[in-house]
Amino acid sequence: MTTVEESRPRVPLDPRVWAILVSIWLGTIACFGLFSFWIQHNQHVQARKAAAAEARSAEQARAIVCRLFTTILDTYQESPPATAAGRAQVGAWIQVYELSRCQPPR
């Protein structure tokens, strides 16, 4: 048993068809490139916005903590502690105040 294969002659494509196919291929590659660039740009913008929001949040938290420390230290200024333990406690609060970079420095 032998198999008979039909061999059809290959018809070369017209150069205009090749040009259209290459143009479609290049257009597709360009669209994917632009889409990729757009996605990457949006990711960078979102990362910058998130970093700015985190910095604002950290600054607000620091301001709240500094206000608390200021209130505590102002209370000790109005009525200074009489004992050594009380003075040590004020010193510890001042150290925490300074470590928190609160203004004005004490």
C-alpha positions in Angstrom: 0.0 0.0 0.0 1.4 3.3 -1.0 0.0 6.6 -0.1 -0.4 9.2 -2.8 0.2 12.7 -1.7 -1.1 15.6 -3.6 1.4 18.3 -4.0 -0.1 21.6 -4.8 2.2 24.3 -6.0 2.8 27.0 -3.5 1.5 30.3 -4.6 3.7 33.1 -3.4 2.0 36.0 -1.6 1.7 39.3 -3.2 4.2 41.9 -1.8 1.2 44.1 -0.8 -0.1 41.2 1.3 3.3 40.9 3.0 3.3 44.6 3.6 -0.1 44.5 5.2 0.8 41.5 7.4 4.1 43.2 8.5 2.2 46.4 9.3 -0.4 44.6 11.4 2.4 42.8 13.2 4.4 46.0 13.9 1.2 47.8 14.9 0.4 45.0 17.4 3.9 45.1 18.9 3.7 48.9 19.2 0.3 48.8 20.9 1.6 46.2 23.4 4.6 48.4 24.0 2.5 51.5 24.6 0.2 49.6 26.9 3.1 48.2 28.9 4.5 51.7 29.2 1.2 53.1 30.4 0.8 50.4 33.0 4.4 51.0 34.3 3.7 54.7 34.5 0.5 54.2 36.4 2.3 51.9 38.9 5.0 54.6 39.5 2.3 57.3 40.0 0.4 55.1 42.5 3.7 54.3 44.3 4.5 58.0 44.7 0.9 58.7 45.9 1.1 55.9 48.5 4.5 57.1 49.7 3.2 60.7 50.1 0.1 59.5 51.9 2.3 57.3 54.2 4.5 60.3 54.9 1.5 62.5 55.7 0.1 59.9 58.0 3.4 59.5 59.8 3.7 63.2 60.3 0.2 63.5 61.6 0.9 60.7 64.1 4.1 62.4 65.2 2.2 65.7 65.7 -0.4 64.0 67.9 2.3 62.3 70.0 4.2 65.5 70.3 1.1 67.3 71.5 0.6 64.6 74.1 4.2 64.9 75.3 3.9 68.7 75.4 0.8 68.5 77.5 2.5 66.1 79.9 5.6 68.2 80.2 3.6 71.4 80.6 1.7 69.8 83.5 5.1 69.1 85.2 6.2 72.7 84.6 3.1 74.0 86.4 3.6 71.7 89.4 7.2 70.4 89.4 7.6 67.0 91.1 9.0 67.1 94.6 10.6 63.6 94.7 13.6 62.2 92.9 11.4 59.6 91.2 9.2 62.3 89.9 12.1 64.3 88.6 13.5 61.1 86.9 10.1 60.6 85.3 10.2 64.2 83.9 13.7 63.5 82.6 12.4 60.4 80.8 9.5 62.3 79.3 11.9 64.9 78.0 14.1 62.2 76.4 11.1 60.7 74.7 10.0 64.2 73.6 13.5 64.8 72.1 13.6 61.4 70.4 10.3 62.2 68.8 11.8 65.3 67.2 9.1 67.5 68.8 9.4 71.3 68.5 10.3 73.5 70.2 13.2 71.6 71.7 13.2 71.4 75.5 
